[in-house]
């Protein structure tokens, strides 16, 4: 069954990519949130 073997090879790769992309999005979100909070606190000081 080549299809099953192919799926077994592709799935971990796709999973790895998904985790990497999610990590990147989270880090980007955290960074922009941090910058936003900094600007906001400067505005009120």
N, CA, C and O atoms as a MOPAC input file, in Angstrom:
PM7 MOZYME 1SCF
protein

 N      0.84300 1    -1.21000 1     0.00000 1
 C      0.00000 1     0.00000 1     0.00000 1
 C      0.88200 1     1.26600 1     0.00000 1
 O      1.24500 1     1.76000 1     1.06700 1
 N      1.22000 1     1.78200 1    -1.16700 1
 C      2.07200 1     2.97300 1    -1.20400 1
 C      1.37300 1     4.22000 1    -0.65900 1
 O      2.02000 1     5.10400 1    -0.09800 1
 N      0.04800 1     4.28500 1    -0.82500 1
 C     -0.70800 1     5.46400 1    -0.37500 1
 C     -0.60500 1     5.64500 1     1.13900 1
 O     -0.45000 1     6.76400 1     1.62800 1
 N     -0.69200 1     4.54200 1     1.87100 1
 C     -0.61500 1     4.60100 1     3.33500 1
 C      0.78300 1     5.04700 1     3.76700 1
 O      0.93900 1     5.84800 1     4.68900 1
 N      1.79300 1     4.51100 1     3.08200 1
 C      3.17300 1     4.87300 1     3.41400 1
 C      3.42100 1     6.34900 1     3.10900 1
 O      4.10900 1     7.04200 1     3.85800 1
 N      2.85900 1     6.81000 1     2.01600 1
 C      2.99700 1     8.21400 1     1.61800 1
 C      2.33400 1     9.13000 1     2.64600 1
 O      2.90200 1    10.14900 1     3.04100 1
 N      1.13600 1     8.76000 1     3.07000 1
 C      0.40100 1     9.53000 1     4.08000 1
 C      1.17100 1     9.55700 1     5.39200 1
 O      1.25100 1    10.59200 1     6.05400 1
 N      1.73900 1     8.40900 1     5.76500 1
 C      2.50400 1     8.30400 1     7.00700 1
 C      3.74900 1     9.17900 1     6.96100 1
 O      4.24200 1     9.61500 1     8.00200 1
 N      4.25900 1     9.43900 1     5.76000 1
 C      5.43700 1    10.29700 1     5.60300 1
 C      5.04100 1    11.76700 1     5.59500 1
 O      5.72600 1    12.60300 1     6.18500 1
 N      3.93000 1    12.08100 1     4.92100 1
 C      3.50900 1    13.47600 1     4.75400 1
 C      2.90900 1    14.06400 1     6.03400 1
 O      3.15900 1    15.22600 1     6.35600 1
 N      2.12600 1    13.27800 1     6.75900 1
 C      1.42900 1    13.79600 1     7.94500 1
 C      2.35500 1    14.41900 1     8.99000 1
 O      2.07700 1    15.52900 1     9.44400 1
 N      3.44900 1    13.75500 1     9.39500 1
 C      4.33200 1    14.39300 1    10.38100 1
 C      4.95000 1    15.69100 1     9.86900 1
 O      5.17400 1    16.62700 1    10.63700 1
 N      5.22300 1    15.74000 1     8.56400 1
 C      5.78200 1    16.95500 1     7.96900 1
 C      4.77200 1    18.09600 1     8.05100 1
 O      5.11100 1    19.20600 1     8.46100 1
 N      3.53700 1    17.81600 1     7.65900 1
 C      2.47000 1    18.82500 1     7.73000 1
 C      2.23800 1    19.26700 1     9.17300 1
 O      2.01600 1    20.44600 1     9.44800 1
 N      2.29300 1    18.31100 1    10.07700 1
 C      2.11300 1    18.60400 1    11.50400 1
 C      3.21100 1    19.53600 1    11.99600 1
 O      2.95200 1    20.49300 1    12.72500 1
 N      4.44500 1    19.24000 1    11.58600 1
 C      5.58900 1    20.06900 1    11.96500 1
 C      5.45300 1    21.48500 1    11.43500 1
 O      5.73800 1    22.45300 1    12.14000 1
 N      5.01300 1    21.59900 1    10.18100 1
 C      4.81500 1    22.91500 1     9.56300 1
 C      3.73000 1    23.69100 1    10.30700 1
 O      3.87500 1    24.88500 1    10.56600 1
 N      2.63900 1    22.99700 1    10.64700 1
 C      1.52700 1    23.63100 1    11.35400 1
 C      1.97200 1    24.16600 1    12.71400 1
 O      1.60100 1    25.27400 1    13.10200 1
 N      2.76600 1    23.37600 1    13.43400 1
 C      3.27100 1    23.78500 1    14.75000 1
 C      4.18600 1    25.00300 1    14.60000 1
 O      4.11300 1    25.95000 1    15.38300 1
 N      5.05500 1    24.96100 1    13.56900 1
 C      5.99600 1    26.05600 1    13.32000 1
 C      5.25800 1    27.35700 1    13.00800 1
 O      5.58100 1    28.41400 1    13.54800 1
 N      4.26000 1    27.25900 1    12.12500 1
 C      3.47700 1    28.43200 1    11.71600 1
 C      2.71100 1    29.00400 1    12.90400 1
 O      2.67100 1    30.21700 1    13.10600 1
 N      2.10000 1    28.10800 1    13.69100 1
 C      1.34600 1    28.54200 1    14.87600 1
 C      2.27600 1    29.25800 1    15.84900 1
 O      1.91100 1    30.28600 1    16.41800 1
 N      3.48700 1    28.71100 1    16.04200 1
 C      4.47900 1    29.30300 1    16.93400 1
 C      4.85700 1    30.70200 1    16.44400 1
 O      4.95800 1    31.64200 1    17.23300 1
 N      5.06100 1    30.82400 1    15.14000 1
 C      5.42600 1    32.10900 1    14.55100 1
 C      4.32100 1    33.13900 1    14.76200 1
 O      4.59500 1    34.28400 1    15.12000 1
 N      3.07500 1    32.73200 1    14.54100 1
 C      1.92500 1    33.62600 1    14.69500 1
 C      1.79200 1    34.07300 1    16.15100 1
 O      1.53400 1    35.24500 1    16.42600 1
 N      1.96900 1    33.14000 1    17.07100 1
 C      1.87000 1    33.44700 1    18.50500 1
 C      2.96400 1    34.42900 1    18.90500 1
 O      2.69800 1    35.40600 1    19.60500 1
 N      4.20800 1    34.17200 1    18.45800 1
 C      5.32600 1    35.04800 1    18.80000 1
 C      5.09600 1    36.44900 1    18.22800 1
 O      5.36500 1    37.44600 1    18.89800 1
 N      4.60200 1    36.52200 1    16.99800 1
 C      4.32200 1    37.79600 1    16.34200 1
 C      3.22900 1    38.55200 1    17.10000 1
 O      3.31700 1    39.76500 1    17.28900 1
 N      2.20400 1    37.82200 1    17.52900 1
 C      1.10700 1    38.40400 1    18.28300 1
 C      1.56000 1    38.93800 1    19.63300 1
 O      1.15400 1    40.02200 1    20.05200 1
 N      2.40300 1    38.17100 1    20.30600 1
 C      2.93000 1    38.57600 1    21.60600 1
 C      3.75900 1    39.84500 1    21.46700 1
 O      3.67400 1    40.75300 1    22.29400 1
 N      4.56800 1    39.89400 1    20.39800 1
 C      5.45200 1    41.03100 1    20.16000 1
 C      4.64900 1    42.30200 1    19.91200 1
 O      4.93700 1    43.34700 1    20.49500 1
 N      3.64000 1    42.21100 1    19.04500 1
 C      2.82800 1    43.38900 1    18.73300 1
 C      2.00500 1    43.82100 1    19.94700 1
 O      1.76900 1    45.01200 1    20.14800 1
 N      1.57400 1    42.85900 1    20.74800 1
 C      0.83300 1    43.17000 1    21.96600 1
 C      1.72800 1    43.92000 1    22.94900 1
 O      1.30000 1    44.88500 1    23.58200 1
 N      2.98100 1    43.46500 1    23.06800 1
 C      3.95800 1    44.09300 1    23.94800 1
 C      4.21400 1    45.54200 1    23.52000 1
 O      4.24000 1    46.45400 1    24.34600 1
 N      4.40300 1    45.72800 1    22.21400 1
 C      4.64000 1    47.07000 1    21.67400 1
 C      3.43600 1    47.97000 1    21.90800 1
 O      3.58400 1    49.14500 1    22.24500 1
 N      2.24900 1    47.41500 1    21.72900 1
 C      1.00300 1    48.15700 1    21.92900 1
 C      0.88300 1    48.60400 1    23.38200 1
 O      0.51500 1    49.74700 1    23.65300 1
 N      1.19100 1    47.70500 1    24.31700 1
 C      1.11400 1    48.01700 1    25.75000 1
 C      2.12900 1    49.10400 1    26.10300 1
 O      1.83100 1    50.00800 1    26.88300 1
 N      3.33500 1    49.01200 1    25.52300 1
 C      4.37500 1    50.01400 1    25.77600 1
 C      3.91900 1    51.40100 1    25.32100 1
 O      4.05400 1    52.37900 1    26.05600 1
 N      3.37900 1    51.47700 1    24.10600 1
 C      2.89500 1    52.74900 1    23.57300 1
 C      1.74400 1    53.28800 1    24.41400 1
 O      1.65900 1    54.48900 1    24.67300 1
 N      0.86900 1    52.39600 1    24.83100 1
 C     -0.30200 1    52.76500 1    25.61900 1
 C      0.11000 1    53.33200 1    26.97600 1
 O     -0.45300 1    54.32500 1    27.43700 1
 N      1.10300 1    52.69000 1    27.61700 1
 C      1.55700 1    53.14200 1    28.93500 1
 C      2.31800 1    54.46400 1    28.81900 1
 O      2.24600 1    55.30100 1    29.71900 1
 N      3.04600 1    54.65400 1    27.71800 1
 C      3.73800 1    55.92200 1    27.49000 1
 C      2.73200 1    57.05200 1    27.30300 1
 O      2.96200 1    58.18200 1    27.73200 1
 N      1.62800 1    56.73600 1    26.66300 1
 C      0.56700 1    57.70600 1    26.40100 1
 C     -0.03500 1    58.21900 1    27.70900 1
 O     -0.41600 1    59.38500 1    27.81500 1
 N     -0.11500 1    57.34100 1    28.69100 1
 C     -0.74700 1    57.70400 1    29.96800 1
 C      0.22800 1    58.27000 1    30.98800 1
 O     -0.19400 1    58.78700 1    32.02300 1
 N      1.51800 1    58.18200 1    30.71500 1
 C      2.49400 1    58.69800 1    31.68100 1
 C      2.65600 1    60.21000 1    31.56300 1
 O      3.43900 1    60.80600 1    32.30300 1

